[in-house]
């Protein structure tokens, strides 16, 4: 018999819109920016996933987002407490990897 247990977490998604003139340094983002975020927010961060856009539903069109980072936290409060003191540092680093600002969405993540 399979028992279904749910784990509820918060997922903070930072989505970088794509267009013909977007610059995005994936290497810098993956190897410098995200590790910096991880180090500064500490144990409140439960995991990171990075999606890199490769296509859209229309053949030949760009993916809607060049990159999407998903940061997982136990709660909105743990996100705010760990992230807020470093928000300006994170914002100041954007110029090192992109010419677009990320859109942020906080979601409830239900792991089945």
C-alpha positions as CSV (number, residue, x, y, z in Angstrom):
1,X,0.0,0.0,0.0
2,X,1.4,3.4,-1.0
3,X,1.0,6.2,1.5
4,X,0.9,9.7,0.0
5,X,2.7,12.3,2.2
6,X,2.9,15.9,1.2
7,X,5.7,18.3,2.0
8,X,4.9,22.0,1.6
9,X,7.7,24.4,0.9
10,X,8.1,27.8,-0.7
11,X,9.7,28.2,-4.1
12,X,11.1,31.6,-5.1
13,X,11.4,31.7,-8.8
14,X,13.6,34.5,-10.5
15,X,12.7,34.5,-14.2
16,X,14.8,36.4,-16.7
17,X,12.7,37.4,-19.7
18,X,14.3,36.5,-23.1
19,X,14.5,38.6,-26.3
20,X,16.9,39.1,-29.2
21,X,19.0,41.7,-27.3
22,X,19.2,39.9,-23.9
23,X,22.7,39.3,-22.6
24,X,23.0,36.5,-20.0
25,X,26.2,35.0,-18.8
26,X,25.2,31.5,-17.7
27,X,28.6,30.6,-16.5
28,X,28.8,33.6,-14.2
29,X,25.3,33.1,-12.9
30,X,25.8,29.4,-12.3
31,X,29.3,29.5,-10.8
32,X,29.4,32.9,-9.0
33,X,26.0,34.5,-8.5
34,X,24.0,31.5,-7.3
35,X,26.8,30.2,-5.0
36,X,27.0,33.7,-3.5
37,X,23.2,33.7,-2.9
38,X,23.5,30.2,-1.3
39,X,26.4,31.3,1.0
40,X,24.7,34.5,2.1
41,X,21.2,33.1,2.9
42,X,22.7,30.1,4.6
43,X,20.8,27.1,5.9
44,X,17.4,28.7,5.2
45,X,18.0,27.8,1.5
46,X,16.9,24.1,1.0
47,X,17.8,23.8,-2.6
48,X,18.4,25.5,-5.9
49,X,17.4,24.5,-9.5
50,X,18.4,26.4,-12.6
51,X,16.3,26.2,-15.8
52,X,17.9,27.4,-19.0
53,X,15.5,28.3,-21.8
54,X,16.1,26.5,-25.0
55,X,12.8,26.8,-27.0
56,X,9.2,27.9,-26.9
57,X,6.1,26.2,-28.0
58,X,6.4,27.8,-31.4
59,X,9.2,26.3,-33.4
60,X,12.0,28.8,-34.1
61,X,10.9,31.3,-31.4
62,X,13.0,32.1,-28.4
63,X,12.1,30.6,-25.1
64,X,10.1,33.0,-23.0
65,X,12.8,33.1,-20.3
66,X,16.6,32.9,-20.9
67,X,16.9,31.5,-17.3
68,X,14.8,30.7,-14.3
69,X,16.3,30.1,-10.9
70,X,14.2,28.3,-8.3
71,X,15.2,28.7,-4.7
72,X,13.5,26.6,-2.1
73,X,12.7,27.6,1.5
74,X,10.6,26.1,4.3
75,X,8.4,29.2,4.6
76,X,8.0,32.8,3.3
77,X,9.2,34.0,6.6
78,X,12.5,32.0,6.4
79,X,12.9,33.4,2.8
80,X,12.4,37.0,3.9
81,X,14.6,36.7,7.0
82,X,17.5,35.2,5.2
83,X,17.2,37.1,1.8
84,X,16.2,40.6,2.8
85,X,19.6,41.6,4.5
86,X,21.4,40.7,1.3
87,X,18.9,41.9,-1.4
88,X,20.9,44.9,-2.4
89,X,24.1,42.8,-2.8
90,X,22.1,40.4,-5.1
91,X,20.6,43.3,-7.1
92,X,24.0,45.0,-7.5
93,X,25.5,41.8,-9.0
94,X,23.0,41.6,-11.8
95,X,25.1,43.9,-14.0
96,X,27.8,41.2,-13.9
97,X,25.7,38.6,-15.7
98,X,22.7,40.2,-17.5
99,X,21.2,43.3,-19.0
100,X,17.6,42.4,-17.8
101,X,16.1,42.3,-14.3
102,X,14.6,39.1,-13.2
103,X,10.9,38.8,-12.4
104,X,10.2,37.3,-9.0
105,X,7.4,34.9,-8.0
106,X,6.9,33.2,-4.7
107,X,4.9,29.9,-5.0
108,X,3.7,27.2,-2.6
109,X,5.6,24.1,-3.6
110,X,3.8,20.8,-2.8
111,X,6.0,17.8,-3.0
112,X,4.0,14.6,-3.3
